[in-house]
Amino acid sequence: DGLEPGKTKVKFKDVDIGLVHSISLSRDLSKVLVTIDMKKEASRFTAIDTRYWVVRPRIGASGVSGLNTLLSGSYIGVDAGKSEETKEDFTGLEQAPQVAFDEKGSYFTLHGESLGSVDVGSPIFYRRIPVGQVAAFDLEPKGRGIVMKVFVKSPYDQYVGKGTRWWHASGVDVRLDSSGFKVNTQSLAALLVGGIAFESMNGQKPAAAAPTGSQFLLAADQASALREP
C-alpha cells in the first residue's frame, strides 16, 4: 500500500539512495515483489543483513512515527547491514526495526513469568531516565514464561552489571504508612505502554559492566527485584 513505480523513493537517514522501478505479484499471489533501482554509491545496501521496510504513519509503544509521509507519501526505509556477504533479494520487515545497526549500546536478555503490559518499543528506565527500549519478546521454549530482548543505549549500558536487578515498571505502587499516602510510578508513558527498570542492589555503579548478551531474571515489581536472596 502506498508504493508507486517511478515515484516511491528509497531512503537511508532521509537521503535518497534509490527509486522503486516496478511492482508485481508472486506466482502464488501471497507476496508483493518490489524491484528497486539503487544509486551506484549505495552498494553497501546489498549486505545480507541489510533491512528494508515501508515507512508510513504508525502509532506504537515508542510513539508516533512516519508523520512526514502524510504529505510526501510512503517510502522504503533501509538500515545498512555489516556483513561482507551480499545478496539482491530481501524480505521486507512489517515494521521499522527498533534499533539501528549503527546505534551504540548493548543487548540483554530477560526471563520473566509474564509479559505484563510491555510491548516492542516500551522504554527501559534507569533512575527514571529512559535509557533504552524493548527490542523483541517470545515465549520460553517450554512455554513456562517469556524471554525478552532489550537494548540499553551507550553510555547507560555501563550501569548494567552482573548483579543488576530488573523489574516491570509499568504499574502504580501505592503505599500507606506512618508518613502518609504515597503513589509511585516511573512515568506517564510507562502507565500507557509499559516499561522495564533496572538498578544494582547497592544503588551504585557496578565495578564492571555486564557483557552484551548477558541474561537476567525479570521480577514483577521493584520490591521483589531488590529483595535479598
Short mmCIF file of the C-alpha atoms (twelve columns), coordinates in Angstrom:
data_MODEL
# 
_entry.id   MODEL 
# 
loop_
_atom_site.group_PDB 
_atom_site.id 
_atom_site.type_symbol 
_atom_site.label_atom_id 
_atom_site.label_alt_id 
_atom_site.label_comp_id 
_atom_site.label_asym_id 
_atom_site.label_seq_id 
_atom_site.Cartn_x 
_atom_site.Cartn_y 
_atom_site.Cartn_z 
_atom_site.pdbx_PDB_model_num 
ATOM 1   C CA . ASP A 1   0.000  0.000   0.000   1 
ATOM 2   C CA . GLY A 2   1.319  3.448   -0.939  1 
ATOM 3   C CA . LEU A 3   4.127  2.312   -3.284  1 
ATOM 4   C CA . GLU A 4   4.221  3.572   -6.888  1 
ATOM 5   C CA . PRO A 5   6.726  2.679   -9.632  1 
ATOM 6   C CA . GLY A 6   8.825  5.649   -10.685 1 
ATOM 7   C CA . LYS A 7   7.675  7.739   -7.710  1 
ATOM 8   C CA . THR A 8   8.337  5.947   -4.402  1 
ATOM 9   C CA . LYS A 9   11.845 6.655   -3.112  1 
ATOM 10  C CA . VAL A 10  14.278 4.505   -1.151  1 
ATOM 11  C CA . LYS A 11  15.889 6.415   1.737   1 
ATOM 12  C CA . PHE A 12  18.655 5.909   4.280   1 
ATOM 13  C CA . LYS A 13  18.680 8.511   7.077   1 
ATOM 14  C CA . ASP A 14  16.361 10.646  4.903   1 
ATOM 15  C CA . VAL A 15  18.880 10.624  1.997   1 
ATOM 16  C CA . ASP A 16  17.558 9.362   -1.353  1 
ATOM 17  C CA . ILE A 17  19.520 6.299   -2.468  1 
ATOM 18  C CA . GLY A 18  17.114 4.659   -4.885  1 
ATOM 19  C CA . LEU A 19  13.724 4.526   -6.588  1 
ATOM 20  C CA . VAL A 20  11.018 1.886   -6.998  1 
ATOM 21  C CA . HIS A 21  11.269 0.532   -10.559 1 
ATOM 22  C CA . SER A 22  8.379  -1.957  -10.702 1 
ATOM 23  C CA . ILE A 23  5.785  -3.749  -8.554  1 
ATOM 24  C CA . SER A 24  4.325  -7.189  -9.268  1 
ATOM 25  C CA . LEU A 25  2.753  -10.198 -7.552  1 
ATOM 26  C CA . SER A 26  4.403  -13.533 -6.794  1 
ATOM 27  C CA . ARG A 27  3.143  -16.615 -8.657  1 
ATOM 28  C CA . ASP A 28  1.129  -17.851 -5.679  1 
ATOM 29  C CA . LEU A 29  -0.288 -14.334 -5.106  1 
ATOM 30  C CA . SER A 30  0.904  -14.374 -1.472  1 
ATOM 31  C CA . LYS A 31  3.538  -11.639 -1.785  1 
ATOM 32  C CA . VAL A 32  4.200  -8.305  -3.437  1 
ATOM 33  C CA . LEU A 33  7.515  -8.145  -5.311  1 
ATOM 34  C CA . VAL A 34  9.114  -4.709  -5.462  1 
ATOM 35  C CA . THR A 35  12.111 -4.065  -7.719  1 
ATOM 36  C CA . ILE A 36  14.185 -1.016  -6.819  1 
ATOM 37  C CA . ASP A 37  16.980 0.776   -8.674  1 
ATOM 38  C CA . MET A 38  19.791 1.832   -6.332  1 
ATOM 39  C CA . LYS A 39  22.407 4.508   -6.944  1 
ATOM 40  C CA . LYS A 40  25.953 3.329   -7.631  1 
ATOM 41  C CA . GLU A 41  27.193 4.612   -4.266  1 
ATOM 42  C CA . ALA A 42  24.548 2.501   -2.488  1 
ATOM 43  C CA . SER A 43  26.391 -0.806  -2.978  1 
ATOM 44  C CA . ARG A 44  26.691 -1.256  0.830   1 
ATOM 45  C CA . PHE A 45  22.962 -1.909  0.996   1 
ATOM 46  C CA . THR A 46  23.358 -5.360  -0.568  1 
ATOM 47  C CA . ALA A 47  24.820 -6.890  2.629   1 
ATOM 48  C CA . ILE A 48  22.789 -9.943  3.624   1 
ATOM 49  C CA . ASP A 49  21.805 -8.414  6.984   1 
ATOM 50  C CA . THR A 50  20.504 -5.182  5.440   1 
ATOM 51  C CA . ARG A 51  16.903 -4.473  6.434   1 
ATOM 52  C CA . TYR A 52  14.139 -2.908  4.305   1 
ATOM 53  C CA . TRP A 53  10.650 -1.768  5.300   1 
ATOM 54  C CA . VAL A 54  7.892  0.583   4.148   1 
ATOM 55  C CA . VAL A 55  7.714  3.861   6.087   1 
ATOM 56  C CA . ARG A 56  4.167  5.058   6.674   1 
ATOM 57  C CA . PRO A 57  2.359  6.711   9.607   1 
ATOM 58  C CA . ARG A 58  2.330  4.340   12.616  1 
ATOM 59  C CA . ILE A 59  1.236  4.587   16.227  1 
ATOM 60  C CA . GLY A 60  3.120  2.242   18.530  1 
ATOM 61  C CA . ALA A 61  4.559  1.852   22.015  1 
ATOM 62  C CA . SER A 62  7.560  4.024   21.125  1 
ATOM 63  C CA . GLY A 63  5.352  6.862   19.873  1 
ATOM 64  C CA . VAL A 64  4.068  8.160   16.555  1 
ATOM 65  C CA . SER A 65  6.352  7.791   13.531  1 
ATOM 66  C CA . GLY A 66  6.246  8.500   9.812   1 
ATOM 67  C CA . LEU A 67  4.064  11.607  10.033  1 
ATOM 68  C CA . ASN A 68  6.093  13.254  7.252   1 
ATOM 69  C CA . THR A 69  4.736  10.634  4.835   1 
ATOM 70  C CA . LEU A 70  1.257  12.171  5.148   1 
ATOM 71  C CA . LEU A 71  2.448  14.862  2.711   1 
ATOM 72  C CA . SER A 72  5.296  13.176  0.819   1 
ATOM 73  C CA . GLY A 73  3.800  9.677   0.566   1 
ATOM 74  C CA . SER A 74  5.206  6.353   1.728   1 
ATOM 75  C CA . TYR A 75  8.812  5.433   1.026   1 
ATOM 76  C CA . ILE A 76  11.100 2.450   1.588   1 
ATOM 77  C CA . GLY A 77  13.455 2.780   4.564   1 
ATOM 78  C CA . VAL A 78  16.794 0.980   4.784   1 
ATOM 79  C CA . ASP A 79  19.136 0.006   7.617   1 
ATOM 80  C CA . ALA A 80  22.594 -0.816  6.245   1 
ATOM 81  C CA . GLY A 81  23.987 -4.222  7.196   1 
ATOM 82  C CA . LYS A 82  27.531 -5.011  8.294   1 
ATOM 83  C CA . SER A 83  28.093 -8.413  6.688   1 
ATOM 84  C CA . GLU A 84  30.686 -8.924  3.932   1 
ATOM 85  C CA . GLU A 85  28.313 -11.347 2.164   1 
ATOM 86  C CA . THR A 86  25.852 -9.805  -0.283  1 
ATOM 87  C CA . LYS A 87  22.572 -10.670 -1.983  1 
ATOM 88  C CA . GLU A 88  19.919 -8.984  -4.111  1 
ATOM 89  C CA . ASP A 89  16.675 -10.471 -2.750  1 
ATOM 90  C CA . PHE A 90  15.330 -9.329  0.637   1 
ATOM 91  C CA . THR A 91  12.201 -9.907  2.693   1 
ATOM 92  C CA . GLY A 92  10.835 -6.584  3.882   1 
ATOM 93  C CA . LEU A 93  10.023 -6.058  7.549   1 
ATOM 94  C CA . GLU A 94  6.431  -5.456  8.595   1 
ATOM 95  C CA . GLN A 95  7.599  -2.629  10.881  1 
ATOM 96  C CA . ALA A 96  10.678 -0.458  11.188  1 
ATOM 97  C CA . PRO A 97  13.425 -2.009  13.385  1 
ATOM 98  C CA . GLN A 98  13.546 -0.580  16.903  1 
ATOM 99  C CA . VAL A 99  17.358 -0.289  16.950  1 
ATOM 100 C CA . ALA A 100 19.587 0.636   14.013  1 
ATOM 101 C CA . PHE A 101 22.792 -1.337  13.374  1 
ATOM 102 C CA . ASP A 102 24.957 1.761   13.927  1 
ATOM 103 C CA . GLU A 103 23.384 2.709   17.290  1 
ATOM 104 C CA . LYS A 104 25.831 2.172   20.160  1 
ATOM 105 C CA . GLY A 105 24.765 0.181   23.195  1 
ATOM 106 C CA . SER A 106 24.257 -3.358  24.492  1 
ATOM 107 C CA . TYR A 107 21.598 -6.043  24.207  1 
ATOM 108 C CA . PHE A 108 20.480 -8.065  27.233  1 
ATOM 109 C CA . THR A 109 18.085 -11.000 27.661  1 
ATOM 110 C CA . LEU A 110 15.456 -11.018 30.425  1 
ATOM 111 C CA . HIS A 111 13.489 -14.057 31.629  1 
ATOM 112 C CA . GLY A 112 10.162 -13.481 33.365  1 
ATOM 113 C CA . GLU A 113 6.857  -15.118 34.228  1 
ATOM 114 C CA . SER A 114 4.676  -12.702 32.271  1 
ATOM 115 C CA . LEU A 115 4.917  -10.015 29.586  1 
ATOM 116 C CA . GLY A 116 2.642  -7.704  31.542  1 
ATOM 117 C CA . SER A 117 1.764  -4.551  29.584  1 
ATOM 118 C CA . VAL A 118 5.176  -4.376  27.885  1 
ATOM 119 C CA . ASP A 119 5.377  -4.280  24.094  1 
ATOM 120 C CA . VAL A 120 8.110  -3.867  21.488  1 
ATOM 121 C CA . GLY A 121 9.317  -0.277  21.818  1 
ATOM 122 C CA . SER A 122 8.409  0.058   25.512  1 
ATOM 123 C CA . PRO A 123 11.015 2.143   27.377  1 
ATOM 124 C CA . ILE A 124 13.810 0.923   29.658  1 
ATOM 125 C CA . PHE A 125 14.405 3.146   32.719  1 
ATOM 126 C CA . TYR A 126 17.402 3.760   34.954  1 
ATOM 127 C CA . ARG A 127 16.614 6.112   37.835  1 
ATOM 128 C CA . ARG A 128 13.517 7.139   35.849  1 
ATOM 129 C CA . ILE A 129 15.630 8.210   32.852  1 
ATOM 130 C CA . PRO A 130 14.648 6.427   29.603  1 
ATOM 131 C CA . VAL A 131 17.875 4.711   28.511  1 
ATOM 132 C CA . GLY A 132 16.697 2.078   26.024  1 
ATOM 133 C CA . GLN A 133 13.783 0.044   24.787  1 
ATOM 134 C CA . VAL A 134 12.347 -3.423  24.399  1 
ATOM 135 C CA . ALA A 135 13.529 -4.886  21.079  1 
ATOM 136 C CA . ALA A 136 11.706 -8.242  20.964  1 
ATOM 137 C CA . PHE A 137 9.972  -10.898 23.067  1 
ATOM 138 C CA . ASP A 138 8.814  -14.501 22.772  1 
ATOM 139 C CA . LEU A 139 7.705  -17.478 24.848  1 
ATOM 140 C CA . GLU A 140 10.253 -19.676 26.553  1 
ATOM 141 C CA . PRO A 141 10.817 -22.979 24.666  1 
ATOM 142 C CA . LYS A 142 8.558  -24.914 27.080  1 
ATOM 143 C CA . GLY A 143 6.003  -22.115 27.392  1 
ATOM 144 C CA . ARG A 144 6.580  -21.606 31.134  1 
ATOM 145 C CA . GLY A 145 7.496  -17.939 30.846  1 
ATOM 146 C CA . ILE A 146 8.663  -15.238 28.464  1 
ATOM 147 C CA . VAL A 147 12.081 -14.233 27.155  1 
ATOM 148 C CA . MET A 148 12.636 -10.601 26.321  1 
ATOM 149 C CA . LYS A 149 15.428 -8.904  24.378  1 
ATOM 150 C CA . VAL A 150 16.174 -5.344  25.495  1 
ATOM 151 C CA . PHE A 151 18.585 -2.692  24.240  1 
ATOM 152 C CA . VAL A 152 20.309 -0.183  26.557  1 
ATOM 153 C CA . LYS A 153 21.961 2.767   24.839  1 
ATOM 154 C CA . SER A 154 25.543 3.815   25.389  1 
ATOM 155 C CA . PRO A 155 26.797 5.173   27.784  1 
ATOM 156 C CA . TYR A 156 23.982 3.935   30.062  1 
ATOM 157 C CA . ASP A 157 24.853 0.278   29.429  1 
ATOM 158 C CA . GLN A 158 27.841 0.745   31.780  1 
ATOM 159 C CA . TYR A 159 25.349 0.809   34.675  1 
ATOM 160 C CA . VAL A 160 24.285 -2.772  33.957  1 
ATOM 161 C CA . GLY A 161 26.449 -5.168  35.984  1 
ATOM 162 C CA . LYS A 162 26.449 -8.868  36.750  1 
ATOM 163 C CA . GLY A 163 24.199 -8.384  39.802  1 
ATOM 164 C CA . THR A 164 21.803 -5.824  38.301  1 
ATOM 165 C CA . ARG A 165 18.127 -6.391  39.110  1 
ATOM 166 C CA . TRP A 166 15.323 -5.859  36.556  1 
ATOM 167 C CA . TRP A 167 11.589 -5.419  37.086  1 
ATOM 168 C CA . HIS A 168 8.313  -4.389  35.446  1 
ATOM 169 C CA . ALA A 169 7.882  -0.641  35.880  1 
ATOM 170 C CA . SER A 170 4.508  -0.361  34.186  1 
ATOM 171 C CA . GLY A 171 2.293  -0.403  37.261  1 
ATOM 172 C CA . VAL A 172 1.490  2.018   40.067  1 
ATOM 173 C CA . ASP A 173 2.945  1.402   43.527  1 
ATOM 174 C CA . VAL A 174 0.514  2.644   46.190  1 
ATOM 175 C CA . ARG A 175 1.644  2.684   49.838  1 
ATOM 176 C CA . LEU A 176 0.085  3.888   53.067  1 
ATOM 177 C CA . ASP A 177 2.360  4.178   56.099  1 
ATOM 178 C CA . SER A 178 3.091  6.472   59.036  1 
ATOM 179 C CA . SER A 179 4.389  9.194   56.707  1 
ATOM 180 C CA . GLY A 180 1.211  9.285   54.641  1 
ATOM 181 C CA . PHE A 181 -0.188 8.093   51.340  1 
ATOM 182 C CA . LYS A 182 2.354  7.584   48.506  1 
ATOM 183 C CA . VAL A 183 1.864  6.844   44.818  1 
ATOM 184 C CA . ASN A 184 4.952  5.903   42.828  1 
ATOM 185 C CA . THR A 185 5.393  5.188   39.104  1 
ATOM 186 C CA . GLN A 186 8.185  5.578   36.548  1 
ATOM 187 C CA . SER A 187 6.398  7.901   34.126  1 
ATOM 188 C CA . LEU A 188 3.085  8.534   32.387  1 
ATOM 189 C CA . ALA A 189 4.495  6.737   29.328  1 
ATOM 190 C CA . ALA A 190 5.144  3.613   31.416  1 
ATOM 191 C CA . LEU A 191 1.495  3.619   32.538  1 
ATOM 192 C CA . LEU A 192 0.309  3.744   28.926  1 
ATOM 193 C CA . VAL A 193 2.767  1.473   27.081  1 
ATOM 194 C CA . GLY A 194 4.564  -0.420  29.855  1 
ATOM 195 C CA . GLY A 195 8.217  -0.288  30.781  1 
ATOM 196 C CA . ILE A 196 11.178 -2.060  32.379  1 
ATOM 197 C CA . ALA A 197 13.540 -0.634  35.025  1 
ATOM 198 C CA . PHE A 198 16.889 -1.795  36.383  1 
ATOM 199 C CA . GLU A 199 19.200 -0.964  39.298  1 
ATOM 200 C CA . SER A 200 22.076 -2.531  41.219  1 
ATOM 201 C CA . MET A 201 21.453 -3.898  44.731  1 
ATOM 202 C CA . ASN A 202 23.524 -1.181  46.428  1 
ATOM 203 C CA . GLY A 203 22.330 1.572   44.103  1 
ATOM 204 C CA . GLN A 204 25.856 2.277   42.863  1 
ATOM 205 C CA . LYS A 205 27.563 1.907   39.501  1 
ATOM 206 C CA . PRO A 206 28.878 -1.668  39.114  1 
ATOM 207 C CA . ALA A 207 32.619 -2.251  39.173  1 
ATOM 208 C CA . ALA A 208 32.427 -3.925  35.759  1 
ATOM 209 C CA . ALA A 209 29.772 -3.643  33.071  1 
ATOM 210 C CA . ALA A 210 27.934 -6.794  32.043  1 
ATOM 211 C CA . PRO A 211 28.890 -8.014  28.545  1 
ATOM 212 C CA . THR A 212 26.300 -7.670  25.799  1 
ATOM 213 C CA . GLY A 213 24.050 -10.715 25.633  1 
ATOM 214 C CA . SER A 214 24.039 -11.254 29.422  1 
ATOM 215 C CA . GLN A 215 20.898 -12.843 30.865  1 
ATOM 216 C CA . PHE A 216 18.874 -11.698 33.883  1 
ATOM 217 C CA . LEU A 217 15.668 -12.526 35.737  1 
ATOM 218 C CA . LEU A 218 12.741 -10.122 35.347  1 
ATOM 219 C CA . ALA A 219 10.757 -9.507  38.536  1 
ATOM 220 C CA . ALA A 220 7.131  -8.438  38.773  1 
ATOM 221 C CA . ASP A 221 7.915  -5.259  40.740  1 
ATOM 222 C CA . GLN A 222 10.753 -3.309  42.349  1 
ATOM 223 C CA . ALA A 223 10.271 -4.780  45.824  1 
ATOM 224 C CA . SER A 224 10.580 -8.333  44.504  1 
ATOM 225 C CA . ALA A 225 13.603 -7.435  42.365  1 
ATOM 226 C CA . LEU A 226 15.599 -5.832  45.199  1 
ATOM 227 C CA . ARG A 227 14.675 -8.422  47.825  1 
ATOM 228 C CA . GLU A 228 17.648 -10.181 49.434  1 
ATOM 229 C CA . PRO A 229 18.208 -13.779 48.203  1 
# 
